Amino acid sequence: MVPAMPNPNLLRCAVVIPIYKPDLDAMERFSLDYSVARLQGRDLYFIAPQGLDLSYYHRHFPTVSAVRFDDAYFASIKGYNRLLLNPDFYQRFIAYEFMLILQTDAIILKDDLDWWCDQPYAYVGAPWPDGLEILVNLDVFNGANGKRVKTHVGNGGLSLRRNAKCMSLLAEFPQATQMFLQTGSSEDIFFSIMGAQSMDFLIPNERVASRFALELKPEFYHAVNGGQPPMGGHAWWRYNQAFWNALLEQTPPSLSAPSPVRDQQDASVVH
């Protein structure tokens, strides 16, 4: 496998923020405010359904552009998985070598994107401590060639993806792609499992990935890494919030805090 070389004709990285509702709750708003402040100078984009009123987002995040996709992709988790398994999604951002998926329950602690983009990886996400194993029996692994594949990397909620490589992986395993599309199965499992079997899709090991992002058992990886914090985390207030609070420079709102007061414009959404 030959490491991918930077393409001087491409922009480096688009930060892509999926949204699907007319406003954010208190923890999401804190996370996005915190992350955007640490991503100054980056190209940020909301991806949103065609029918969503974006007044709240334009008002609170005026520097973030919006890219629209069909409403069906945001109506369910399965729909979202199908969006990220569609090569047309990556084609919309093909002017960039990379995209950083930043879901609204993820948070950026520090901007290490340039360093990560300099690495040879096609996909990086927070590790799964116990691993994830499935039987692969499609494409070149069909029939007697079926095998069980286990992976530890990684979660898609905060993930860095090399756009052209993601499109190539979807084409490399068309039967697996079609199966995941039909079932709406987790898109990050596709990239992790099938990427690990690819001839041209490099994923870091569990420990390296833990320097990029954390989700489950963050205290374990923090100790293994000598107390060095990751670039960010996903679902940070669901798994050991006290761990994350100690790394934050600001105090997050209480989980019981109500959502920010909405004005009449914020409350509207086109159905």
C-alpha positions in Angstrom: 0.0 0.0 0.0 1.5 3.3 -1.1 0.7 6.2 1.3 -1.4 8.9 -0.3 0.5 12.1 -1.1 -1.1 15.5 -0.6 -2.8 16.8 -3.7 -1.6 20.5 -4.3 -4.7 21.1 -6.4 -7.2 20.4 -3.6 -8.2 22.4 -0.6 -7.2 20.6 2.6 -10.2 19.9 4.8 -13.9 20.7 5.0 -15.5 20.6 8.5 -19.0 19.0 8.0 -21.6 19.4 10.7 -24.8 17.4 10.3 -28.0 19.1 11.5 -31.6 17.9 11.3 -33.7 20.0 13.6 -34.5 23.8 13.9 -32.2 24.5 16.8 -29.8 22.9 19.3 -30.2 21.9 22.9 -28.0 23.4 25.5 -25.3 20.8 25.4 -25.2 20.7 21.6 -25.0 24.5 21.5 -22.1 24.4 24.0 -20.3 21.7 22.0 -20.6 23.5 18.7 -19.7 26.9 20.1 -16.6 25.4 21.7 -15.6 23.6 18.6 -16.2 26.4 16.2 -14.0 28.7 18.3 -11.2 26.2 18.0 -11.6 25.8 14.3 -11.1 29.4 13.4 -10.0 29.8 9.8 -11.4 26.4 8.7 -14.0 25.9 6.0 -17.2 24.9 8.0 -20.4 23.6 6.4 -23.7 22.5 7.8 -25.3 19.6 6.0 -29.0 19.8 6.3 -32.3 18.6 4.9 -33.9 20.6 2.1 -36.9 21.5 4.2 -35.2 22.7 7.3 -35.5 26.3 8.3 -31.9 27.4 9.0 -32.7 30.8 10.6 -31.3 29.7 14.0 -28.1 28.5 12.5 -27.6 31.5 10.3 -28.1 33.8 13.3 -25.8 32.0 15.7 -23.2 30.7 13.2 -23.2 33.3 10.4 -19.8 32.1 9.0 -20.9 28.5 8.5 -22.3 27.7 5.0 -25.0 25.2 4.4 -25.2 22.3 1.9 -28.6 20.7 1.4 -29.5 17.1 0.8 -32.8 15.2 0.4 -35.0 15.3 3.6 -35.1 11.4 3.7 -31.4 11.3 4.6 -32.2 13.2 7.9 -35.5 11.5 8.8 -33.8 8.6 10.6 -30.4 7.2 11.6 -30.7 4.7 8.8 -31.2 7.6 6.4 -28.1 9.3 7.7 -26.1 6.1 7.2 -27.3 6.0 3.6 -26.2 9.5 3.0 -22.6 8.8 4.2 -22.5 5.6 2.2 -23.4 7.5 -1.0 -20.5 8.5 -3.2 -22.4 11.6 -4.3 -22.0 12.8 -0.7 -18.3 12.8 -0.9 -18.4 14.2 -4.5 -20.1 17.3 -3.1 -16.9 18.0 -1.1 -14.4 16.7 -3.7 -12.7 20.1 -3.9 -11.3 19.1 -0.5 -8.9 16.3 0.2 -10.5 15.6 3.6 -13.6 16.1 5.5 -14.0 16.2 9.2 -17.4 14.9 10.3 -18.3 16.9 13.4 -21.7 15.8 14.9 -23.3 18.2 17.3 -22.6 15.8 20.2 -18.9 15.9 19.4 -16.4 18.5 20.7 -13.0 19.7 19.5 -10.5 20.4 22.3 -7.7 21.6 20.0 -7.1 22.0 16.2 -4.7 19.3 15.2 -6.2 18.8 11.8 -3.1 19.8 9.8 -1.1 17.1 11.6 -3.7 14.5 11.0 -4.1 15.4 7.4 -0.4 15.0 6.9 -0.7 11.3 8.0 -1.4 8.6 5.4 -4.8 7.5 6.8 -8.0 7.4 4.8 -10.3 7.2 7.9 -9.8 8.0 11.6 -12.4 7.8 14.4 -12.5 7.2 18.1 -11.6 3.6 19.0 -14.0 0.9 20.2 -12.3 -0.5 23.3 -13.8 -4.0 23.0 -13.7 -4.1 19.2 -16.4 -4.9 16.8 -16.6 -8.2 14.8 -18.8 -9.2 11.9 -18.8 -12.0 9.3 -17.8 -10.6 5.8 -19.1 -12.9 3.1 -19.6 -10.5 0.1 -17.6 -9.4 -2.8 -14.1 -11.1 -2.9 -15.0 -12.8 0.5 -18.1 -14.5 -0.9 -18.9 -18.1 -0.1 -16.0 -20.2 1.1 -13.9 -17.0 1.2 -16.1 -15.6 4.0 -14.2 -14.5 7.1 -14.8 -12.9 10.5 -13.3 -9.4 10.7 -12.7 -7.5 13.9 -11.9 -3.9 14.1 -11.2 -1.4 16.9 -11.3 1.9 14.8 -13.5 3.7 14.7 -16.6 5.8 15.5 -17.9 8.1 12.8 -19.4 10.9 15.0 -16.1 12.7 15.0 -14.1 11.3 12.1 -11.6 12.4 9.5 -12.1 11.0 6.0 -10.1 11.2 2.8 -12.8 11.9 0.3 -11.5 10.2 -2.8 -10.5 7.1 -0.8 -14.0 6.8 0.7 -15.5 6.9 -2.8 -13.0 4.3 -4.0 -13.8 2.0 -1.0 -17.5 2.2 -1.8 -16.6 1.1 -5.4 -14.2 -1.6 -4.3 -16.8 -3.5 -2.4 -20.1 -2.9 -4.3 -22.0 -5.8 -2.7 -21.1 -4.8 0.8 -22.0 -1.2 -0.1 -25.4 -2.3 -1.4 -26.1 -4.4 1.6 -25.3 -1.5 4.0 -27.5 0.8 1.9 -30.4 -1.6 1.8 -30.4 -2.2 5.6 -29.3 1.3 6.6 -26.6 -0.2 8.8 -24.0 1.9 10.5 -21.8 3.7 8.0 -18.8 3.8 10.3 -18.9 0.0 10.6 -18.7 -0.2 6.8 -15.6 2.1 6.6 -14.0 0.4 9.5 -14.6 -3.3 8.5 -14.3 -3.0 4.8 -11.5 -0.4 5.0 -9.5 -2.9 7.0 -9.8 -5.4 4.1 -9.0 -2.9 1.3 -5.9 -2.9 -0.8 -5.8 0.9 -0.6 -7.5 2.2 2.5 -5.4 2.9 5.6 -6.8 3.0 9.1 -4.7 3.6 12.2 -4.5 1.2 15.1 -6.5 1.6 18.2 -3.9 3.6 20.2 -3.1 6.0 17.4 -6.8 6.6 16.8 -7.2 7.4 20.5 -4.9 10.4 20.0 -7.4 11.7 17.5 -10.7 11.2 19.3 -12.2 9.4 22.3 -15.7 8.1 23.1 -15.9 4.9 25.2 -13.5 4.4 28.2 -11.8 7.8 27.7 -9.9 7.5 31.0 -8.2 4.3 29.9 -6.9 5.8 26.7 -5.9 9.0 28.5 -3.8 7.0 30.9 -2.2 4.9 28.1 -1.3 8.1 26.2 0.5 9.5 29.2 -2.2 12.1 30.0 -2.1 13.7 26.5 -5.6 14.7 25.5 -7.1 13.9 22.1 -8.1 16.4 19.5 -11.7 15.9 20.5 -14.4 13.5 21.5 -17.8 12.1 20.6 -20.8 11.7 22.9 -18.6 13.3 25.5 -21.4 14.0 28.0 -22.8 10.5 27.8 -19.6 8.7 28.8 -17.8 10.0 31.9 -18.6 13.6 31.6 -16.4 14.4 34.6 -13.4 13.2 32.5 -14.2 15.7 29.8 -15.1 18.6 32.2 -11.5 18.4 33.5 -10.2 19.0 29.9 -12.5 21.9 29.0 -11.6 25.5 29.4 -15.2 26.5 30.1 -17.9 24.9 32.3 -20.6 23.2 30.3 -24.3 23.6 31.1 -26.0 21.1 33.3 -27.6 18.2 31.5 -30.8 19.2 33.2 -30.6 22.7 31.8 -33.4 23.7 29.5 -32.7 24.4 25.8 -31.9 28.1 25.0 -34.9 30.3 24.9 -36.2 30.3 21.3 -37.7 33.3 19.7 -40.6 32.9 17.3 -38.2 32.6 14.3 -36.2 29.9 15.9 -39.3 27.8 16.6 -40.3 27.5 12.9 -39.4 24.6 10.6 -40.6 23.8 7.2 -42.1 20.3 6.9 
